[in-house]
């Protein structure tokens, strides 16, 4: 796996917290920082997807269409052997 180096500046108190957490977890500082950044970046991406879905489902017309479709399925007669 390819890696890239990154230089960051941290306040002494933050550096001490990061160093302490990495040691408690038995990780190198860079491993710990990489894990935290990966987790945070994934959470940001997840929030963006959720926001987009919220926009789509906030559409009142879509909600009415979904309820109408569900109602049609409820009234459909299913013959034995075709259930799924």
Beta strands, then each sheet from edge to edge (+ up, - down):
end
